Amino acid sequence: MIKLHLGKLALSLLGPFLAAAVGSFFTFSAIPTWYQALQKPSLTPPNFVFGPAWTILYFLMGLAFYDVWVKRVGKSANWLGAVTFFLLQLLVNAFWTIIFFGMHDIGIGLVLLHILWFLIFLTIIAFWRISKIAAILLLPYLAWVTYAALLNGMILFLNR
């Protein structure tokens, strides 16, 4: 029988959704104004897709972190490294939104997305050593950030 640690699950979900809250603070006001005025490539999804997509991704991030947390064995270097990468990518995730939507800096946003992609990749590798399920749960996030980097790069090109 699988034992569910509700407190750990709640805290695991809280981190990603705090990053989402920070992001939404900067995103909501920019979408109907600044973002709407940008030239965007034809492969840009409608605005209503982003909220549900990110909600699912933040939920998967929280579940992945929870799985790694409950499988923790002591304070091993693998576990501490995995947590460090996870927290760093979450921080960069929030900063991207502040830079892109809050400061309207498409170029620095693109740089941050590349850093974010690399940190997610490192997190997946670190999570894989602890829980293959947790690592797999982050693959849609990596795919979405890959797509976001493509969009960000095309938006930069179209609006230079």
Residue pairs with C-beta under 8 A, 6 or more apart in sequence:
5 66
5 70
8 66
8 69
8 70
9 62
9 66
12 62
12 63
12 65
12 66
12 69
13 58
13 59
13 62
13 63
13 66
14 62
15 61
15 62
15 65
15 87
15 90
16 58
16 59
16 61
16 62
16 65
16 90
17 58
17 62
19 58
19 90
19 91
19 93
19 94
20 54
20 55
20 58
22 94
22 97
22 98
23 54
23 93
23 94
23 97
23 98
23 101
26 97
26 98
26 101
26 102
27 97
27 101
30 101
30 102
30 104
31 47
31 101
34 101
34 104
35 101
38 155
38 158
38 159
39 155
39 158
39 159
40 151
40 154
40 155
40 158
41 151
41 154
41 155
41 158
43 150
43 151
43 154
44 151
44 155
53 144
56 140
57 140
57 141
57 144
60 137
60 138
60 140
60 141
61 86
61 90
61 137
61 138
61 141
63 134
63 137
64 86
64 127
64 131
64 133
64 134
64 135
64 137
64 138
65 83
65 86
65 134
67 131
67 133
67 134
67 137
68 79
68 82
68 83
68 86
68 127
68 130
68 131
68 134
71 130
71 131
71 134
72 79
72 130
73 79
78 126
78 129
78 130
79 130
81 126
82 123
82 126
82 127
82 129
82 130
85 119
85 122
85 123
85 126
86 123
86 126
86 127
88 119
89 116
89 119
89 120
89 122
89 123
92 112
92 115
92 116
92 119
93 116
95 112
96 109
96 112
96 113
96 116
99 105
99 108
99 109
99 112
100 106
100 109
100 112
100 152
106 152
106 155
106 156
106 159
107 156
109 152
110 149
110 152
110 153
110 156
113 145
113 148
113 149
113 152
114 149
116 145
117 142
117 145
117 146
117 149
120 138
120 141
120 142
120 145
121 142
123 138
124 135
124 138
124 139
124 142
125 135
127 134
127 135
127 138
128 134
128 135
